[in-house]
Amino acid sequence: MSLKRLTGRIAVVTASTEGIGFAIAQRLAEEGAKVIISSRKQKNVEKATQLLLGKGLDVTGLTCHVGKQEDRQRLFEEAKKKGGLDILVSNAAVNPVVTPVLDCPEESWDKIFDINVKSSFLLAKEALPLLKLSKAGRIIFISSIAGFQPSEFLGVYGVTKTTLLGLVKAASLQCARDNITVNSICPGLIETKFSDAITSNEEILKTALPSIPLQRVGKPGDISGAAAFLASDDGAYVTGENIVISGGMTSRL
């Protein structure tokens, strides 16, 4: 049974109709938050919303492409209707190319940075006026262990995730004066559609597992508990941190 640390709070979670985002949205709602979930695809939004409503959770679903200002604004307008905003979880990310960093086409570089970094920056910037009105404002970016320990073939993706680590450090200083915490969670290898090419391939998995001391691939639920902690009063004195959840994989800059 989940704790009820977030009763009365309002959360926006982007890219939250499956995988890590969905697990975070569910956990925040289980802990009492009113959660606005979103995805680019309407059918995914409808499916996830119905699933969470069926569990008796207070959830609203909206379509949102985080690269579009009008879509981002719709999320915050919905939050205002519910009474404000206390928690922003920026989870959206893309990785359309699997190449070493210097082999990445310029247009792919721009797209990956636009979604993985710029949209996170803009979400936080646009959420700030509402978060300032909260007594417990929280910004949580979902980064990656690739931000610490890059993989050759996730070149630009890893660079964007390293950039988020810096954004956390800088934004936490600015937001502290308004009692808003800013942190990121950096998952290791987690069983999601995003990592399916690795987790569903036994040969690749055999190569990957030795780098994980706990000898297992993580589950989305392994990430959602950390998000709930950071969003709650238990995490009120944690800010400017990039928290790695990786089963013990090496992580350093």
C-alpha positions as CSV (number, residue, x, y, z in Angstrom):
1,M,0.0,0.0,0.0
2,S,1.4,3.4,-1.0
3,L,1.9,6.2,1.4
4,K,-0.3,9.3,1.1
5,R,2.4,12.0,1.0
6,L,1.0,13.9,-1.9
7,T,-2.7,14.4,-1.0
8,G,-4.0,17.6,-2.3
9,R,-1.1,18.3,-4.7
10,I,-1.3,18.7,-8.4
11,A,1.2,17.2,-10.8
12,V,2.0,17.3,-14.5
13,V,4.0,14.4,-15.9
14,T,5.0,14.5,-19.6
15,A,5.4,11.4,-21.8
16,S,3.5,9.5,-19.2
17,T,1.3,7.0,-21.0
18,E,3.7,4.1,-20.8
19,G,7.1,3.1,-19.3
20,I,8.8,5.2,-16.7
21,G,6.5,8.2,-17.2
22,F,3.4,6.0,-16.7
23,A,4.8,4.4,-13.5
24,I,5.6,7.8,-12.1
25,A,2.2,9.2,-12.9
26,Q,0.6,6.1,-11.3
27,R,2.7,6.4,-8.1
28,L,2.1,10.1,-7.7
29,A,-1.6,9.5,-8.0
30,E,-1.5,6.5,-5.6
31,E,0.1,8.9,-3.1
32,G,-2.9,11.3,-3.4
33,A,-1.9,13.7,-6.1
34,K,-4.1,14.9,-8.9
35,V,-2.1,14.0,-12.0
36,I,-2.2,15.3,-15.5
37,I,-0.7,12.8,-17.9
38,S,0.2,13.3,-21.5
39,S,1.5,11.9,-24.7
40,R,1.7,12.8,-28.4
41,K,-0.8,10.2,-29.4
42,Q,-4.4,10.5,-28.4
43,K,-5.0,6.8,-28.4
44,N,-2.2,6.3,-25.9
45,V,-3.6,9.0,-23.7
46,E,-7.1,7.5,-23.7
47,K,-5.8,4.0,-22.9
48,A,-3.6,5.2,-20.0
49,T,-6.2,7.5,-18.6
50,Q,-8.8,4.8,-18.6
51,L,-6.5,2.4,-17.0
52,L,-5.6,4.8,-14.1
53,L,-9.2,5.9,-13.6
54,G,-10.1,2.3,-13.4
55,K,-7.8,2.1,-10.4
56,G,-9.7,4.9,-8.7
57,L,-7.0,7.4,-9.3
58,D,-7.5,11.2,-9.9
59,V,-6.0,11.5,-13.4
60,T,-6.6,13.7,-16.4
61,G,-5.1,12.9,-19.8
62,L,-4.1,15.4,-22.6
63,T,-2.3,15.1,-25.8
64,C,0.9,17.0,-25.8
65,H,3.9,17.3,-28.0
66,V,6.4,18.9,-25.7
67,G,8.1,20.8,-28.6
68,K,4.9,22.8,-29.2
69,Q,4.2,25.8,-27.0
70,E,0.5,25.6,-27.3
71,D,0.5,21.9,-26.2
72,R,2.7,22.7,-23.1
73,Q,0.4,25.6,-22.3
74,R,-2.6,23.4,-22.3
75,L,-1.1,21.2,-19.6
76,F,-0.6,24.2,-17.3
77,E,-4.1,25.6,-18.1
78,E,-5.5,22.3,-17.0
79,A,-3.4,22.4,-13.8
80,K,-4.8,25.9,-13.1
81,K,-8.3,24.5,-13.4
82,K,-7.5,22.0,-10.8
83,G,-6.1,24.6,-8.4
84,G,-2.5,25.2,-9.4
85,L,0.7,23.2,-9.8
86,D,3.0,21.6,-7.3
87,I,5.0,19.0,-9.2
88,L,6.4,19.0,-12.7
89,V,8.0,15.8,-14.0
90,S,9.7,16.3,-17.4
91,N,10.1,12.8,-18.9
92,A,9.9,13.2,-22.7
93,A,12.9,12.1,-24.7
94,V,13.8,10.9,-28.2
95,N,16.7,9.1,-29.8
96,P,16.0,8.7,-33.5
97,V,19.6,7.8,-34.4
98,V,22.0,5.2,-33.0
99,T,25.4,6.4,-34.0
100,P,28.7,7.7,-32.5
101,V,28.3,11.3,-31.5
102,L,30.4,12.8,-34.4
103,D,28.5,10.7,-37.0
104,C,25.2,12.3,-36.0
105,P,23.5,14.2,-38.8
106,E,22.9,17.9,-37.9
107,E,19.1,17.6,-38.2
108,S,19.1,14.7,-35.8
109,W,21.3,16.6,-33.4
110,D,18.8,19.5,-33.5
111,K,15.8,17.2,-33.0
112,I,17.3,15.4,-30.0
113,F,18.4,18.6,-28.3
114,D,15.0,20.2,-29.0
115,I,13.0,17.5,-27.2
116,N,15.5,16.2,-24.6
117,V,16.8,19.6,-23.5
118,K,15.0,22.6,-24.9
119,S,11.5,21.3,-24.1
120,S,12.6,20.4,-20.5
121,F,14.0,23.9,-20.1
122,L,10.8,25.5,-21.5
123,L,8.5,23.3,-19.4
124,A,10.3,24.4,-16.2
125,K,10.4,28.0,-17.3
126,E,6.6,28.0,-18.2
127,A,5.7,26.1,-15.0
128,L,7.7,28.5,-12.7
129,P,4.9,31.1,-12.2
130,L,2.5,28.4,-11.0
131,L,5.2,26.6,-8.9
132,K,6.0,29.8,-7.1
133,L,2.5,29.9,-5.8
134,S,2.9,26.4,-4.3
135,K,4.2,25.8,-0.8
136,A,6.1,22.8,-2.0
137,G,7.1,23.3,-5.7
138,R,9.0,20.4,-7.3
139,I,10.7,20.1,-10.7
140,I,12.0,16.6,-11.6
141,F,13.8,15.9,-14.8
142,I,14.3,12.4,-16.0
143,S,17.9,12.2,-17.2
144,S,19.8,8.9,-17.7
145,I,22.9,7.1,-16.6
146,A,24.1,7.9,-20.1
147,G,24.5,11.4,-18.9
148,F,27.3,10.2,-16.7
149,Q,28.6,7.2,-18.5
150,P,28.1,7.6,-22.3
151,S,27.6,4.7,-24.7
152,E,29.3,5.1,-28.0
153,F,26.2,4.4,-30.0
154,L,23.9,6.6,-27.9
155,G,26.2,9.5,-28.6
156,V,24.0,12.6,-28.8
157,Y,21.4,11.2,-26.6
158,G,24.0,10.9,-23.8
159,V,25.2,14.5,-24.5
160,T,21.6,15.8,-24.0
161,K,21.3,13.9,-20.7
162,T,24.6,15.3,-19.5
163,T,23.2,18.8,-20.3
164,L,20.2,18.1,-18.1
165,L,22.5,17.4,-15.2
166,G,23.9,20.9,-15.7
167,L,20.4,22.4,-16.0
168,V,19.5,20.8,-12.7
169,K,22.5,22.4,-11.0
170,A,21.8,25.9,-12.4
171,A,18.0,25.9,-12.0
172,S,18.2,24.6,-8.5
173,L,20.1,27.8,-7.4
174,Q,17.5,30.1,-9.0
175,C,14.5,28.2,-7.7
176,A,15.7,27.7,-4.1
177,R,14.7,31.3,-3.2
178,D,11.1,30.3,-3.9
179,N,11.3,27.0,-2.0
180,I,11.2,25.0,-5.3
181,T,13.4,22.0,-5.5
182,V,15.0,20.9,-8.8
183,N,16.4,17.4,-9.2
184,S,16.8,14.7,-11.8
185,I,16.5,11.0,-11.8
186,C,19.0,9.1,-13.9
187,P,17.8,5.6,-14.7
188,G,20.1,2.8,-15.7
189,L,18.9,0.0,-17.9
190,I,15.1,-0.2,-17.3
191,E,12.7,-2.5,-19.0
192,T,10.6,-0.2,-21.3
193,K,9.7,0.1,-24.9
194,F,12.5,2.6,-25.2
195,S,15.1,0.0,-24.2
196,D,13.4,-2.9,-25.9
197,A,16.3,-3.4,-28.4
198,I,18.5,-4.3,-25.4
199,T,16.2,-5.9,-22.9
200,S,14.5,-8.3,-25.4
201,N,17.7,-9.5,-27.0
202,E,19.3,-12.3,-25.0
203,E,22.7,-12.0,-26.5
204,I,22.9,-8.2,-25.9
205,L,21.5,-8.7,-22.4
206,K,24.2,-11.2,-21.6
207,T,26.8,-8.6,-22.4
208,A,25.0,-5.8,-20.5
209,L,24.2,-7.7,-17.3
210,P,27.8,-8.0,-16.0
211,S,27.9,-4.2,-15.8
212,I,24.9,-4.3,-13.3
213,P,26.0,-5.4,-9.9
214,L,22.4,-6.3,-8.9
215,Q,22.4,-8.6,-12.0
216,R,18.9,-7.6,-13.2
217,V,17.3,-5.0,-15.5
218,G,15.3,-2.4,-13.6
219,K,11.5,-2.0,-13.7
220,P,9.7,1.3,-14.2
221,G,8.5,0.9,-10.6
222,D,12.1,1.2,-9.4
223,I,12.1,4.8,-10.7
224,S,8.6,5.8,-9.6
225,G,9.4,5.5,-5.9
226,A,12.3,7.9,-6.2
227,A,10.1,10.4,-8.0
228,A,7.4,10.2,-5.3
229,F,10.1,10.8,-2.6
230,L,11.4,13.9,-4.4
231,A,7.9,15.2,-4.9
232,S,6.9,14.7,-1.2
233,D,7.9,16.5,2.0
234,D,10.4,13.7,2.6
235,G,12.4,15.2,-0.2
236,A,12.0,18.8,0.8
237,Y,15.7,19.3,1.6
238,V,17.0,17.6,-1.6
239,T,17.8,20.0,-4.4
240,G,20.4,20.3,-7.2
241,E,20.9,16.5,-7.2
242,N,21.1,14.0,-10.0
243,I,20.1,10.7,-8.5
244,V,21.3,7.6,-10.3
245,I,19.1,4.5,-10.1
246,S,20.9,1.8,-12.0
247,G,21.4,-1.4,-9.9
248,G,24.9,-0.3,-9.2
249,M,26.2,0.5,-12.7
250,T,29.2,2.8,-12.8
251,S,28.3,6.4,-13.1
252,R,30.7,9.3,-13.0
253,L,31.6,12.4,-14.9
